[in-house]
Amino acid sequence: MGQFTIEFYRIRDHDEAHATLDRVSVSAPDLDAAKVKAVSMFDNRDMPQKPDGFRIPDYAGDELCRWVPGD
């Protein structure tokens, strides 16, 4: 089992800057399982705004995956 951080974010229209709405740490056997958990939380998590997508970074902050509905 590994630890993954899921960052839910909004994208600002005029400059495409990303604002993190929430960070969640989850245990999952691999990155694919962490993505499944993140997608299932996407519409069900109580956040101040509806997120535009999520990303999963590694421990150094480099992006392992990014997801936006419809992609």
FENTAQUI-V429357 format. One record per pair of residues at least 4 apart in sequence whose ideal C-beta (glycine too) atoms are under 8 Angstrom apart, sorted by the first residue. I is the first residue (numbers start at 0). J is the second residue. D is the distance in Angstrom with one decimal. If there is no record, write none. Layout:
i=I j=J d=D
i=I j=J d=D
//
This chain:
i=0 j=26 d=5.0
i=0 j=27 d=6.9
i=0 j=28 d=5.8
i=1 j=26 d=7.2
i=1 j=27 d=6.3
i=1 j=28 d=7.0
i=1 j=29 d=6.9
i=1 j=33 d=7.7
i=2 j=24 d=6.0
i=2 j=25 d=7.5
i=2 j=26 d=6.1
i=3 j=24 d=7.2
i=3 j=25 d=5.4
i=3 j=26 d=7.8
i=3 j=27 d=5.7
i=3 j=30 d=7.1
i=3 j=33 d=3.9
i=3 j=55 d=5.6
i=4 j=22 d=5.9
i=4 j=23 d=7.2
i=4 j=24 d=5.5
i=4 j=55 d=6.8
i=4 j=56 d=6.2
i=5 j=22 d=7.1
i=5 j=23 d=4.7
i=5 j=24 d=7.8
i=5 j=25 d=6.3
i=5 j=33 d=7.0
i=5 j=36 d=7.4
i=5 j=37 d=4.5
i=5 j=40 d=7.2
i=5 j=53 d=5.5
i=5 j=54 d=7.8
i=5 j=55 d=5.7
i=6 j=19 d=5.2
i=6 j=21 d=7.5
i=6 j=22 d=5.2
i=6 j=53 d=6.2
i=6 j=54 d=5.2
i=6 j=55 d=7.4
i=6 j=56 d=6.7
i=7 j=19 d=7.2
i=7 j=20 d=4.9
i=7 j=21 d=4.7
i=7 j=22 d=7.8
i=7 j=23 d=7.6
i=7 j=40 d=8.0
i=7 j=41 d=7.3
i=7 j=44 d=6.8
i=7 j=46 d=6.2
i=7 j=50 d=4.0
i=7 j=52 d=7.7
i=7 j=53 d=4.9
i=8 j=17 d=4.6
i=8 j=18 d=6.1
i=8 j=19 d=5.2
i=8 j=20 d=6.1
i=8 j=50 d=6.0
i=8 j=51 d=6.4
i=8 j=52 d=6.2
i=8 j=53 d=6.8
i=8 j=54 d=6.8
i=9 j=17 d=7.3
i=9 j=18 d=5.0
i=9 j=20 d=6.0
i=9 j=48 d=5.8
i=9 j=49 d=8.0
i=9 j=50 d=6.1
i=9 j=51 d=5.2
i=10 j=15 d=5.7
i=10 j=16 d=7.3
i=10 j=17 d=5.9
i=10 j=18 d=8.0
i=10 j=51 d=4.7
i=10 j=52 d=7.3
i=11 j=15 d=6.6
i=11 j=16 d=4.5
i=11 j=17 d=7.8
i=11 j=18 d=6.8
i=20 j=46 d=4.6
i=20 j=47 d=6.3
i=20 j=48 d=5.9
i=20 j=50 d=5.4
i=21 j=44 d=6.4
i=21 j=46 d=5.0
i=21 j=50 d=7.6
i=23 j=37 d=8.0
i=23 j=40 d=6.8
i=23 j=44 d=7.4
i=25 j=33 d=6.0
i=25 j=36 d=5.2
i=25 j=37 d=7.7
i=27 j=32 d=3.9
i=27 j=33 d=4.0
i=27 j=35 d=8.0
i=27 j=36 d=6.0
i=28 j=32 d=5.1
i=29 j=33 d=7.2
i=30 j=34 d=6.4
i=30 j=55 d=6.8
i=30 j=63 d=5.8
i=30 j=64 d=6.5
i=31 j=35 d=6.7
i=32 j=36 d=6.6
i=33 j=37 d=6.3
i=33 j=55 d=5.9
i=34 j=38 d=6.3
i=34 j=55 d=6.9
i=34 j=64 d=6.1
i=34 j=66 d=6.7
i=35 j=39 d=6.5
i=36 j=40 d=6.4
i=37 j=41 d=6.6
i=37 j=53 d=5.1
i=37 j=55 d=6.7
i=37 j=66 d=6.9
i=38 j=66 d=6.8
i=39 j=43 d=7.0
i=40 j=44 d=4.8
i=41 j=50 d=6.7
i=41 j=53 d=6.6
i=41 j=68 d=7.4
i=46 j=50 d=6.3
i=51 j=67 d=6.3
i=52 j=65 d=6.5
i=52 j=66 d=5.6
i=52 j=67 d=3.8
i=52 j=68 d=7.2
i=53 j=65 d=7.5
i=53 j=66 d=5.5
i=54 j=62 d=5.4
i=54 j=63 d=8.0
i=54 j=64 d=6.8
i=54 j=65 d=4.5
i=54 j=66 d=7.5
i=55 j=62 d=7.4
i=55 j=63 d=4.9
i=55 j=64 d=5.0
i=55 j=65 d=8.0
i=56 j=60 d=5.1
i=56 j=61 d=6.3
i=56 j=62 d=5.5
i=56 j=63 d=6.4
i=57 j=61 d=5.1
i=57 j=62 d=7.9
i=57 j=63 d=5.5
i=66 j=70 d=6.6
//
